[in-house]
Amino acid sequence: MTQLGSNSGAFEVIATEDTSEFSTENLERYAAVMFYTTGELPMSAAQKRALLKFVRSGRGFLGVHSATDTFYTWPDYLDLVGGYFNGHP
């Protein structure tokens, strides 16, 4: 994704595992958020609310591959991604 943005000049990718980026103020800097995640991420209730507010305001969310294997205990995340991982055949 980073290379695609760089080569096209259309966007910049900032990759992080720092969940402190998920505040209303920090998310204002971004047009979209991409999750390539798994498990229960260490995000507070306020950070989760900030992510939902970000998406509800019209900004983008992209869940890639294992993102459906994330936040099984957060019902709003299920609504966001549309389903959960159910195992490999």
Secondary structure as a PSIPRED ss2 file (coil, helix, strand):
# PSIPRED VFORMAT (PSIPRED V4.0)

   1 M C   1.000  0.000  0.000
   2 T H   0.000  1.000  0.000
   3 Q H   0.000  1.000  0.000
   4 L H   0.000  1.000  0.000
   5 G H   0.000  1.000  0.000
   6 S H   0.000  1.000  0.000
   7 N H   0.000  1.000  0.000
   8 S H   0.000  1.000  0.000
   9 G C   1.000  0.000  0.000
  10 A C   1.000  0.000  0.000
  11 F C   1.000  0.000  0.000
  12 E C   1.000  0.000  0.000
  13 V C   1.000  0.000  0.000
  14 I C   1.000  0.000  0.000
  15 A C   1.000  0.000  0.000
  16 T C   1.000  0.000  0.000
  17 E C   1.000  0.000  0.000
  18 D C   1.000  0.000  0.000
  19 T H   0.000  1.000  0.000
  20 S H   0.000  1.000  0.000
  21 E H   0.000  1.000  0.000
  22 F C   1.000  0.000  0.000
  23 S C   1.000  0.000  0.000
  24 T H   0.000  1.000  0.000
  25 E H   0.000  1.000  0.000
  26 N H   0.000  1.000  0.000
  27 L H   0.000  1.000  0.000
  28 E C   1.000  0.000  0.000
  29 R C   1.000  0.000  0.000
  30 Y C   1.000  0.000  0.000
  31 A C   1.000  0.000  0.000
  32 A E   0.000  0.000  1.000
  33 V E   0.000  0.000  1.000
  34 M E   0.000  0.000  1.000
  35 F E   0.000  0.000  1.000
  36 Y C   1.000  0.000  0.000
  37 T C   1.000  0.000  0.000
  38 T C   1.000  0.000  0.000
  39 G E   0.000  0.000  1.000
  40 E C   1.000  0.000  0.000
  41 L C   1.000  0.000  0.000
  42 P C   1.000  0.000  0.000
  43 M C   1.000  0.000  0.000
  44 S C   1.000  0.000  0.000
  45 A H   0.000  1.000  0.000
  46 A H   0.000  1.000  0.000
  47 Q H   0.000  1.000  0.000
  48 K H   0.000  1.000  0.000
  49 R H   0.000  1.000  0.000
  50 A H   0.000  1.000  0.000
  51 L H   0.000  1.000  0.000
  52 L H   0.000  1.000  0.000
  53 K H   0.000  1.000  0.000
  54 F H   0.000  1.000  0.000
  55 V H   0.000  1.000  0.000
  56 R H   0.000  1.000  0.000
  57 S C   1.000  0.000  0.000
  58 G C   1.000  0.000  0.000
  59 R C   1.000  0.000  0.000
  60 G E   0.000  0.000  1.000
  61 F E   0.000  0.000  1.000
  62 L E   0.000  0.000  1.000
  63 G E   0.000  0.000  1.000
  64 V C   1.000  0.000  0.000
  65 H H   0.000  1.000  0.000
  66 S H   0.000  1.000  0.000
  67 A H   0.000  1.000  0.000
  68 T H   0.000  1.000  0.000
  69 D H   0.000  1.000  0.000
  70 T E   0.000  0.000  1.000
  71 F C   1.000  0.000  0.000
  72 Y C   1.000  0.000  0.000
  73 T C   1.000  0.000  0.000
  74 W C   1.000  0.000  0.000
  75 P H   0.000  1.000  0.000
  76 D H   0.000  1.000  0.000
  77 Y H   0.000  1.000  0.000
  78 L H   0.000  1.000  0.000
  79 D H   0.000  1.000  0.000
  80 L H   0.000  1.000  0.000
  81 V H   0.000  1.000  0.000
  82 G C   1.000  0.000  0.000
  83 G C   1.000  0.000  0.000
  84 Y C   1.000  0.000  0.000
  85 F C   1.000  0.000  0.000
  86 N C   1.000  0.000  0.000
  87 G C   1.000  0.000  0.000
  88 H C   1.000  0.000  0.000
  89 P C   1.000  0.000  0.000
